[in-house]
Amino acid sequence: MLEDILKAGEITVVTRNNANCYYLYRGQAMGFEYDLAKAFADYLGVKLKVRIAEKWEGMIPALMKDTGSFIAASMTIMPEREKWISFSNGYMPIQQYIITHRTNRSIRCTDDLSGKIVHVRAGTSYEERLKLLKKKGIDLEIKLYNDLPTEELIRQVAEGKIEITIADSNIALLNQKYYHNAVLACPINEQEFLGWAVNRNAQNLLSRINCFFKLIKENGKFNEIYNKYYVNIDDFDFVDLRAYHRRLKSRLPKYKKIIMKAADYHGLDWRLIAAQMYQESHFNPRARSRSGARGLMQLTRSTARSLGVKNILDPKQNINAGVQHLKNLYTYFKNAKDSNRLFIALAAYNVGQGHIFDARDIARKMNLDPDKWSSLSTTLPLLTHQKYYKKARYGYCRGTEPIEYINKIMMYYDILKRQGIEYKDEANSSLCNYLIFLTRTSNKWIG
């Protein structure tokens, strides 16, 4: 099979339409599994084609029928599945957790499931684990759903529609950002691993997959992709997120049109600007920092003056100037590519260009690429140490602050992006018009 793939110049991944695997946002393919699969295709030097399995149960048959080359869909390595397919080495540890509402204090261990109804998708490792618990004497009832995504069941728990579901730790933690009332009560099994799957006859391909994972874990590519989706998922402020969700409804609508117009003019995503604005001011037009920055975008007097702002507390002027300032910084750091450029611009907005220049100087001395955010996130914190800042042109800097600043903005941004997710099967070129996670009008899901 590997020889055929290399000869054809393309490889087909079988995956699922959901936030963990594959989706389109503003026309761009995204998803943890998709990014890994794309990196693998690049490693082989071939084009990646995506085939969406309309049902979870359809993925393994796709391999058996040779309509896909490999499965990349956050699939748990299980002996039962190895009867039909071959798994790669595990690339990510996970553990199954009981998911309950934040106010539910009755579930502290698996024995507490006795007498309870647990809601899970049929045909999953969750179902198998619950059946084992029943065999051990825990008198629970399993309510099965045909191809309903785990994310939807987590949402139903958060909204109090059902009491209990089960989810892998990575999925559960990722979705806490969106459904903050759903919490991980306790694990129900030992640690397991996710793996990619291939046809049992495709051992050469499997060998290349294992080599690929070994390589990207050594060179940092795996961590780069992991951090894009999962950074800080297990370390968030519940109170802050609850307030954020509330203010998206109560405060953001007042400024949304201004944000959208300014962002569109400068070629930026309005959701990013809204996320940055929340980090700056919590959508409070009269906010004032300890350093004297003012308004929704926390402009300093000097920045506001340089951008022609007459009234720093006027929302329209403040927003337009803030977006202009960010775009100026983005334009300045033109040698940085992709997200590196955006993160460096945001960091400069937060602590000033001078400290970014100093961090870039240190990066060069350490043989790090000054146009990569991974380099600057290493060197910026060094500017809190006298050894480094006494030699820096712009002196001392609270260097960990821009790192936290960007992490929070990207979390807020990710939550807003959930309103604009699209789904597409690139292999079949069919657009599935579902807006998930915030949709309330339909119970039919594909991912």
Secondary structure, 3 states (H helix, E strand, C coil): CHHHHHHHCEEEEEECEECCCEEEECCEEECHHHHHHHHHHHHHCCEEEEEECCCHHHHHHHHHCCCCCEEEEEEECCCCHHHCEEECCCCEEECEEEEEECCCCCCCCHHHHCCCEEEEECCCHHHHHHHHHHHCCCCCEEEEECCCCHHHHHHHHHCCCCCCEEEEHHHHHHHCCCCCCEEEEEECCCCEEEEEEEECCCHHHHHHHHHHHHHHHHHCHHHHHHHHHHCCCCCCCHHHHHHHHHHHHHCHHHCHHHHHHHHHHHCCCHHHHHHHHHHHHCCCCCCECCCCCECCCCECHHHHHHCCCCCCCCHHHHHHHHHHHHHHHHHHCCCCCHHHHHHHHHHHHHHCHHHHHHHHHHHHHCCCCCCCHHHHHHHHHHHHCHHHHCCCCCCCCCCCHHHHHHHHHHHHHHHHHHHHEEEEECCCCEEECCCCCCCCCCCCCCC
